[in-house]
């Protein structure tokens, strides 16, 4: 029934909506780690882009260095071939001379696209000096040599030497400049690479540190309370209804712990109410059964006592006293059966040879008045079980007596025994009676239920309690032709686990 109190309803509603502490912590933890990881990736990508650009510049620089060296060499070779021709006047040198002049031109054009803007004028100057040097050689030196004008040769050779030195100096300066630029790019790339490695290592360390910190905090906030909850649930499941969790964890887990404790308290209260109701029901059933069973012999006793007078003949009085004694014995038997049923059976277990126990039980049954005209056929396998021989013999005797009451006088009772597993045993006792009615199958093992006159209705209930104390089962089924069979099963695994009960 729901409460109509607004304060209680608001309290329940507040408990139903716990603070999302753990969810918030998880979100913050994952968000922070993700932000650090994304920032690390961004920084590494930027550094990789810068290193890639520097590598591209270095590749261009390598080409520029190679072209600048070829350019400077071509300038020198142009002048060297002029000098060789002047000395040797070999036409063969003129052919190679043209190749070096063309090399200066091509090298200069290639360097224009490779060197920085600040150095292009030097390349242009070298190309211009190379052209001037070529013009002096072709237009002045060669004709002067052909005329034999030594003074003119000396004059123009000096001009050519000055142009060559200036062009060579500029070409060498361009080569050194390209090499310095290349070295600067290499230094920058190395520095960027080291920075990238250091940044990556720092970010990885930071992510790992944050992960460890958050894992420890989440373990304290989640796993430890869950372990407490799990332990309390196991204890509660094993029957410890007083087990409580207490105030553990925060937020959602605190709400779960509170709900668990509230549930445990409610279940404990319900269990107590159920036990009380079952106890009262059992007392009522017991009282009704005892009143019903004892009332019949008491009514007979009172009836005979009313008819007994001083004038009653001795023979009649003797018969009436015998009947009174029988009815009093019936009351005593009901009381003894009731005590046996109410008392939890205490077992004295021992390794018992089951075939021998069955033979002994059949022999003792033959000595009772119930077996005066009833034969018993026994078929049993040898086998040892860990049981209380006296208690189990009591079960077998009760079942034999019960079978004798319902069997035909000329039809034998069949009893079989066989081993089941390790130290397990199965006993079956079959009668030839009318069988068990369908509506009575669920009641035959209840106390005070009986279908035969003179019975207390406690015999089968006592048998059931003894068999259950052994960890076994007692059941009854109708045979296919006629009669019923009672099955007693004593499991070996259960017996082994209780071997210490002596």
C-alpha positions in Angstrom: 0.0 0.0 0.0 1.4 3.3 -1.0 1.7 6.1 1.6 -0.2 9.3 1.0 2.1 11.4 3.2 3.7 14.0 0.9 7.0 14.0 3.0 7.4 10.2 2.6 6.6 10.4 -1.1 9.1 13.1 -1.6 11.7 11.1 0.4 11.0 8.0 -1.7 11.2 10.1 -4.9 14.5 11.6 -3.8 15.9 8.1 -3.1 14.6 6.9 -6.5 16.6 9.7 -8.2 20.2 9.3 -6.8 22.9 11.8 -7.6 24.8 10.8 -10.7 28.2 11.0 -9.0 29.8 7.9 -10.7 28.4 8.7 -14.1 29.7 12.3 -13.8 33.2 11.0 -12.7 33.3 8.5 -15.6 32.3 11.2 -18.1 34.9 13.7 -16.7 37.6 11.0 -16.6 37.0 9.8 -20.2 36.6 13.4 -21.5 39.9 14.5 -19.9 41.8 11.5 -21.2 40.3 12.1 -24.6 41.2 15.8 -24.6 44.8 15.0 -23.7 45.0 12.3 -26.4 43.4 14.5 -29.1 45.8 17.4 -28.1 48.7 15.0 -28.3 47.7 13.8 -31.7 47.2 17.4 -32.9 50.6 18.5 -31.7 52.2 15.4 -33.2 50.5 16.0 -36.5 51.6 19.7 -36.6 55.2 18.6 -35.8 55.1 15.9 -38.4 53.9 18.5 -40.9 56.7 20.8 -40.1 59.3 18.0 -40.3 57.8 17.0 -43.6 58.2 20.6 -44.9 61.7 20.7 -43.7 62.5 17.4 -45.3 61.1 18.7 -48.6 63.3 21.8 -48.3 66.3 19.5 -47.5 65.6 17.6 -50.7 65.4 20.8 -52.7 68.6 21.9 -50.9 70.4 18.8 -51.9 69.6 19.5 -55.5 70.6 23.1 -55.1 74.0 22.1 -53.6 74.6 19.7 -56.4 73.7 22.3 -59.1 75.7 25.0 -57.3 78.8 22.8 -57.3 78.4 22.0 -61.0 77.8 25.7 -61.6 81.0 26.7 -59.9 83.0 23.9 -61.6 81.7 25.0 -65.0 82.8 28.6 -64.4 86.3 27.4 -63.5 86.5 25.0 -66.4 85.5 27.8 -68.8 88.5 29.8 -67.9 90.8 26.8 -67.7 90.0 25.8 -71.3 90.7 29.4 -72.4 94.1 29.2 -70.8 94.9 25.8 -72.3 94.0 27.1 -75.8 96.2 30.2 -75.3 99.1 28.0 -74.2 98.7 25.0 -76.6 96.5 26.6 -79.4 94.9 23.2 -79.8 91.5 23.4 -81.6 90.3 20.4 -79.6 90.1 22.6 -76.5 87.6 24.9 -78.2 85.1 22.1 -78.5 85.2 21.3 -74.8 85.2 25.0 -74.1 81.8 25.4 -75.7 80.4 22.6 -73.6 81.5 24.4 -70.4 80.1 27.7 -71.5 76.8 25.9 -72.2 77.1 24.2 -68.7 77.4 27.6 -67.0 74.3 28.8 -68.8 72.2 25.7 -68.0 73.5 25.6 -64.4 72.6 29.2 -63.9 69.1 28.8 -65.2 68.6 25.7 -62.9 69.9 27.5 -59.8 67.6 30.5 -60.4 64.6 28.2 -59.4 66.5 26.6 -56.4 68.3 29.3 -54.5 66.6 31.9 -52.3 65.5 35.2 -53.7 68.4 37.0 -52.0 70.9 34.9 -53.9 69.5 35.0 -57.4 71.3 38.2 -58.3 74.6 36.4 -57.7 73.7 33.7 -60.1 72.6 36.2 -62.7 75.9 38.1 -62.2 77.9 34.9 -62.7 76.0 34.2 -65.9 76.6 37.7 -67.1 80.4 37.4 -66.3 80.5 34.1 -68.1 79.1 35.7 -71.2 81.5 38.6 -70.9 84.4 36.2 -70.5 83.3 34.3 -73.6 83.0 37.5 -75.5 86.5 38.6 -74.6 87.9 35.2 -75.5 86.2 35.0 -78.9 86.2 38.6 -80.0 89.6 39.7 -78.7 91.9 36.9 -77.4 91.5 34.5 -80.3 92.0 37.2 -83.1 95.0 38.6 -81.1 96.6 35.1 -80.9 96.0 34.6 -84.6 97.7 37.9 -85.4 100.6 37.2 -83.0 99.8 40.4 -81.1 101.3 39.5 -77.7 100.5 42.8 -76.0 96.8 42.5 -76.9 96.8 38.9 -75.7 98.3 39.9 -72.3 95.8 42.8 -72.0 92.7 40.7 -72.8 93.9 37.7 -70.8 94.2 40.0 -67.7 90.6 41.2 -68.2 89.5 37.5 -68.7 91.3 36.5 -65.5 89.6 39.3 -63.5 86.1 38.2 -64.8 86.9 34.6 -64.1 87.9 35.3 -60.5 84.9 37.4 -59.8 82.5 34.8 -61.4 84.2 32.0 -59.5 84.0 33.9 -56.2 80.2 34.6 -56.7 79.6 30.9 -57.7 81.4 29.7 -54.6 79.4 32.1 -52.4 76.2 30.8 -53.9 77.3 27.2 -53.2 78.2 28.1 -49.6 74.9 29.9 -49.1 73.0 26.8 -50.3 75.0 24.6 -48.0 74.3 26.9 -45.0 70.6 26.9 -45.9 70.7 23.1 -46.1 72.4 22.8 -42.8 69.9 25.2 -41.2 67.0 23.0 -42.5 68.7 19.9 -41.2 69.2 21.4 -37.8 65.5 22.5 -37.7 64.3 19.1 -38.8 66.4 17.4 -36.1 65.1 19.8 -33.5 61.5 19.3 -34.6 62.0 15.5 -34.6 63.3 15.6 -31.1 60.5 17.9 -30.0 58.0 15.5 -31.5 59.5 12.5 -29.7 59.6 14.4 -26.5 56.0 15.7 -26.9 54.8 12.2 -27.8 56.5 10.6 -24.8 55.2 13.4 -22.5 51.7 13.0 -23.7 51.8 9.2 -23.5 53.1 9.5 -19.9 50.4 12.0 -19.1 47.7 9.8 -20.6 49.0 6.7 -18.7 49.3 8.8 -15.4 45.7 10.0 -15.8 44.5 6.5 -16.6 46.2 5.1 -13.5 44.8 7.9 -11.3 41.3 7.6 -12.7 41.5 3.8 -12.4 42.5 4.0 -8.8 39.7 6.5 -8.0 37.1 4.5 -9.9 38.2 1.3 -8.2 37.7 3.0 -4.8 34.4 4.5 -6.0 33.0 1.5 -7.9 34.8 -1.8 -7.4 35.2 -1.7 -3.6 31.5 -0.9 -3.0 30.6 -3.6 -5.5 32.7 -6.1 -3.6 30.9 -5.2 -0.4 27.5 -5.5 -2.1 28.5 -8.8 -3.7 29.7 -10.2 -0.3 26.5 -9.0 1.4 24.4 -10.6 -1.4 26.2 -13.9 -1.0 25.7 -13.9 2.7 22.1 -13.0 2.3 21.6 -15.7 -0.3 23.2 -18.3 2.1 20.5 -17.5 4.7 22.1 -14.8 6.7 19.1 -12.4 6.6 20.8 -10.1 9.1 23.4 -9.2 6.6 23.6 -5.5 5.7 25.7 -3.4 3.4 25.6 -0.1 5.3 26.6 3.3 3.8 29.1 2.4 1.1 30.0 4.2 -2.1 28.5 7.4 -3.4 25.7 8.4 -5.7 24.2 5.5 -7.6 26.0 2.8 -5.6 25.0 4.4 -2.3 21.4 4.3 -3.6 21.8 0.6 -4.5 23.3 -0.2 -1.0 20.4 1.6 0.7 17.9 -0.2 -1.5 19.6 -3.5 -0.7 19.5 -2.9 3.0 15.8 -1.8 2.8 15.1 -5.0 0.8 16.9 -7.2 3.3 15.0 -5.6 6.2 11.7 -6.2 4.4 12.6 -9.8 3.5 13.7 -10.5 7.0 10.4 -9.1 8.3 8.5 -11.2 5.8 10.5 -14.2 6.7 9.7 -13.7 10.3 6.0 -13.3 9.5 6.0 -16.3 7.3 7.7 -18.4 10.0 5.2 -17.2 12.5 2.3 -18.0 10.2 3.7 -21.4 9.4 4.3 -22.1 13.1 0.7 -21.1 13.9 -0.6 -23.2 11.0 1.4 -26.2 12.1 0.2 -25.8 15.7 -3.4 -25.6 14.4 -2.9 -28.6 12.2 -1.2 -30.5 15.0 -3.9 -29.6 17.5 -6.7 -30.6 15.1 -5.0 -33.9 14.3 -4.3 -34.7 17.9 -7.9 -33.8 18.9 -9.3 -35.9 16.1 -7.1 -38.9 16.7 -7.4 -38.9 20.5 -11.1 -38.0 20.5 -12.1 -41.4 19.1 -10.6 -43.6 21.8 -11.6 -41.2 24.5 -15.2 -41.4 23.3 -15.0 -45.2 23.4 -13.5 -45.1 26.9 -16.2 -42.7 28.2 -18.9 -44.7 26.6 -17.8 -47.9 28.4 -17.3 -46.1 31.6 -20.9 -44.9 31.5 -22.2 -48.5 31.0 -20.1 -50.0 33.7 -22.1 -50.5 36.9 -21.6 -52.5 40.1 -24.2 -55.0 38.8 -22.3 -55.7 35.6 -21.3 -59.3 35.3 -17.6 -60.1 35.7 -17.2 -61.6 32.3 -18.7 -58.4 30.7 -16.7 -56.2 33.0 -13.5 -58.0 32.0 -14.2 -57.6 28.3 -15.0 -53.9 28.8 -11.7 -53.4 30.8 -9.8 -55.1 28.0 -11.4 -52.7 25.5 -10.6 -49.7 27.7 -6.9 -50.9 27.9 -6.7 -51.1 24.1 -8.2 -47.6 23.6 -5.7 -46.3 26.2 -2.9 -48.0 24.3 -4.1 -46.4 21.2 -3.9 -43.0 22.9 -0.3 -43.9 24.1 0.7 -44.9 20.6 -0.6 -41.6 19.1 1.4 -39.8 21.8 4.6 -41.8 21.0 4.1 -41.3 17.2 3.6 -37.6 17.8 6.8 -37.3 19.8 8.7 -39.2 17.2 7.4 -36.9 14.5 8.0 -33.7 16.4 11.5 -34.5 17.4 14.2 -33.9 14.7 15.9 -37.3 14.1 19.5 -37.4 15.4 21.5 -39.8 13.2 24.3 -42.0 14.4 25.9 -42.8 11.0 28.1 -45.8 10.4 29.1 -47.9 7.4 26.2 -50.4 7.2 25.9 -53.4 4.9 22.5 -52.7 3.3 21.6 -56.3 2.3 22.2 -57.4 5.8 20.1 -54.5 7.1 17.2 -55.5 4.8 17.4 -59.1 5.9 17.3 -58.1 9.5 14.4 -55.8 8.9 12.4 -58.5 7.1 13.2 -60.9 10.0 11.9 -58.5 12.6 8.9 -57.8 10.5 8.1 -61.5 10.5 8.0 -61.4 14.3 5.2 -58.8 14.4 1.5 -59.5 14.4 1.1 -57.7 11.1 3.2 -60.4 9.3 1.2 -63.4 10.6 -0.2 -64.2 7.1 2.0 -62.1 4.9 5.1 -63.4 2.9 8.0 -61.1 2.0 10.2 -61.7 -1.0 13.6 -60.0 -0.7 16.0 -59.4 -3.6 19.0 -57.2 -2.6 22.5 -56.5 -3.9 25.3 -56.3 -1.4 26.4 -52.7 -0.8 27.7 -50.5 2.0 26.2 -47.1 2.9 26.9 -44.5 5.5 23.6 -44.4 7.4 22.0 -44.7 10.8 21.1 -48.4 10.7 18.5 -48.2 13.5 16.6 -45.3 12.0 16.7 -46.8 8.5 15.4 -50.1 9.9 12.5 -48.2 11.5 11.6 -46.7 8.0 11.7 -50.2 6.4 9.6 -51.7 9.2 7.0 -48.9 8.9 6.8 -49.3 5.1 6.5 -53.1 5.5 3.7 -52.8 8.0 2.0 -50.3 5.8 2.3 -52.6 2.8 0.9 -55.6 4.9 -2.2 -53.6 5.8 -3.1 -53.0 2.2 -1.9 -56.2 0.5 -3.9 -59.3 -0.2 -3.2 -62.0 2.4 -2.0 -64.5 -0.1 0.1 -62.1 -2.1 3.7 -61.5 -1.0 5.3 -58.1 -0.4 8.2 -57.4 -2.8 11.3 -55.6 -1.4 14.4 -55.0 -3.6 17.7 -53.2 -2.9 20.5 -52.1 -5.3 23.5 -49.9 -5.2 23.5 -46.5 -6.7 26.8 -44.8 -7.4 29.4 -44.5 -4.6 27.8 -45.5 -1.2 24.3 -44.8 -2.5 21.5 -47.3 -2.2 17.9 -47.6 -3.5 15.2 -49.6 -1.7 11.8 -50.4 -3.2 8.9 -51.9 -1.3 5.9 -53.0 -3.4 2.4 -54.1 -2.1 -0.6 -55.7 -3.9 -3.2 -53.4 -2.5 -5.6 -51.0 -4.3 -2.9 -48.4 -4.9 -2.9 -44.7 -4.0 -5.9 -42.6 -5.1 -5.0 -39.7 -7.3 -6.4 -37.1 -4.8 -4.3 -38.7 -1.9 -0.9 -38.8 -3.5 0.0 -35.3 -2.3 -1.3 -36.1 1.3 0.1 -39.5 2.2 3.2 -38.1 3.8 1.4 -35.4 5.7 0.9 -35.9 9.5 -2.4 -37.4 10.7 -3.4 -38.5 7.2 -4.4 -42.2 7.1 -6.7 -44.5 5.2 -6.6 -47.5 7.6 -8.4 -48.0 10.8 -6.3 -47.8 14.0 -3.6 -45.8 12.3 -2.3 -42.5 13.8 -1.4 -41.0 10.4 2.1 -40.3 11.5 4.0 -43.4 10.3 4.8 -42.2 6.8 5.5 -38.6 8.0 8.1 -40.0 10.5 9.6 -42.1 7.7 9.9 -39.0 5.5 11.7 -37.0 8.2 14.2 -39.8 8.8 14.9 -40.2 5.0 15.3 -36.5 4.6 17.7 -36.4 7.5 19.9 -38.8 5.5 19.8 -36.4 2.6 17.6 -38.9 0.6 14.1 -39.0 -0.8 11.0 -41.0 -0.1 8.3 -41.3 -2.8 5.4 -43.5 -3.8 4.0 -44.5 -7.2 1.3 -46.8 -8.3 2.3 -50.1 -10.1 1.1 -50.7 -13.6 -1.1 -53.7 -12.6 -2.1 -53.2 -9.0 -0.7 -52.0 -5.7 1.9 -49.3 -5.0 5.7 -49.1 -4.6 7.5 -46.9 -2.1 11.0 -45.8 -3.1 13.7 -44.9 -0.6 16.8 -43.3 -2.2 20.0 -42.6 -0.2 22.5 -40.7 -2.4 26.1 -41.5 -1.9 27.4 -38.0 -2.5 25.3 -36.6 0.3 26.4 -39.4 2.6 30.1 -38.7 1.9 29.6 -35.1 2.8 28.1 -36.0 6.1 30.6 -38.7 7.1 31.6 -36.8 10.2 28.1 -37.1 11.8 28.5 -39.8 14.3 
